[in-house]
């Protein structure tokens, strides 16, 4: 029976990135309108503006589809990073050599505190807050979590081992 379960769902919500995509789209629309209606029609310019509109539209759509589902219970850690993963992936506690909870301040996202480290599978939409895991086979994972206190409480309820909580800006 799985009474103590931590569940979380994350979405990409970086307003600045969305703003840049909207600005690029409006700029391309204005350039396209000027090229088609107010200047000699230059087909290469039209192609460039249409390509910018298409690429920014596809990026905007793809970013809105990004979703990370995380579930932790006494048997395993389960995660699915949609649309990149078709099925959920599981890491069982027996496979874990070390685990620590990383808490990084919100200001760290502006100076590199959410950087991905070499040889680490990184699944997060909330920066560098979450579980840092090393398996017995030597694989390294980082699975992001928004609500770290609920994660800590859930793990403490079923684990004899108290995992360390590190609050830092970088490694």
Order of alpha helices (4+ residues) and beta strands (2+ residues): beta-alpha-alpha-beta-beta-beta-beta-beta-beta-beta-alpha-beta
